[in-house]
Amino acid sequence: MRIAITGGIGSGKSYVCRRLNARGITVYDCDDAAKRLMRSSMAIREGLTKLVGPEVYHGNELCKPVLAQFLLQSEANKQAVNAVVHPAVAADYLNSGLEWIESAILFDSGFDCRIAFDYVVCVTAPLEVRISRVMARDGISREKTLEWINRQLPQEQVRSRSQFEIVNDGEKDIDKQLDYIFNQIKNNRTNMQQTILSIAGKPGLYKLVSRGKMNLIVEALDETHKRMPAFATDRVTSLADIAMYTESEDIPLMKVLANIRDKEEGKECSINFKKCSSKELREYFGQVLPDFDRDRVHDSDIKKLFSWYNILVKAGITNFEEVMAPTEGNNVDDRKEQE
C-alpha cells in the first residue's frame, strides 16, 4: 500500500505521524528526504548547479540562502527546482519499502502525479488553531503566519482531493480517527482485491487496488505490477460486468472463462489465436461455447477473450467464479453518480 499524509502548515501532521510511529509505523518524511538527497545525490547536485549556478553549493554543502533566493524569484523557478528534486525523492520513497509518506505540498507541487497513492489522508485544523501553532512554534507574527498559510492550497481543496480526513484541533481523539481509517482500508482491501478490470485503450488487465472519490488505483496483472490511477474518462469495465452473446441468453464472462479453463485443464490456450484462421478460431470457440451467436460475436471479441484468459492464468487466477464477483458501487461512473 502507498498512503500519503498531507495538510497545510500548522495542521499538526507531525503529531499524527508520531501517533503512527507509536503503532510501529515509520512514515517517510519528504522534507527530510529532500534535504538529505540534495546533499548526497550527484544527479540533484548537477541539476541544481546547472539551474541555479555553481554558487548553490559550497564544497559539499548546499547553500540554502542562494537556493531560497532563486525559489522566491518566480513560480517558474520553483517548478524547475521541483522537477530536479521530486523525481529523486519519489524514487527514494519507492525504494524505501515504507508504506506511509508525509508531504505538506503533495497536491501543490504535483507530487501526487508522480506516485499512484492508494489513499491520501488530509490532516486539518481550524484556521485560528493553525495560526496559534505556527506563531508559537516559529516565533513569527500573525501577518507572516497568514502569508505562509495563503501560499499553500486552501485546506478545503486539499480535503476534497483526499480519501480520509483527520481533524487535529486539540480536542478530537487522533487515535480513534486512525482506527477508523485503518478499518476502512482493511475493508476496502478485502472487498476489492479480486476485482479485475479492463481499461479502454490500454492493453492487458488490471487488478483494483483501491478507490478514491474520483478515481481508482489499479495494478497491472502482468509481471510489471505497475500501478496507476484510472478515471471515469478512461472507460473502466469490470470483467464481472461483461457477458457474451448466445442464441438463447447472454452468458457471464466468468462462465465462458471457466469453460476454457476446464477444456485446457487450467493451462493457457492451446490454440494460437493470434495467427490461426477465422474458421479455426470459431471452431475452437464453438467447443467452449457451442451456441455462441455467430453474427454478433466477432473474431476480435474471441481473440480478446483468449488474451484475457491467458493473462489471468499467468497471474495465477483460475477460480473465475470466485474472482468475478458483482462490482456494484466499485466503478468510477457509479461513484460519480452517487456524489
Helices and strands as residue ranges (DSSP letters): E 3-6, H 13-22, E 27-29, H 30-40, H 42-52, G 54-56, E 57-58, E 61-62, H 64-73, H 75-96, E 100-102, G 111-113, E 119-124, H 127-138, H 142-151, H 155-160, E 164-167, H 174-192, E 196-199, E 206-211, E 215-220, E 227-231, G 232-234, E 236-238, G 239-241, E 243-244, E 251-252, H 253-264, H 278-288, H 299-314, H 320-323, H 332-338
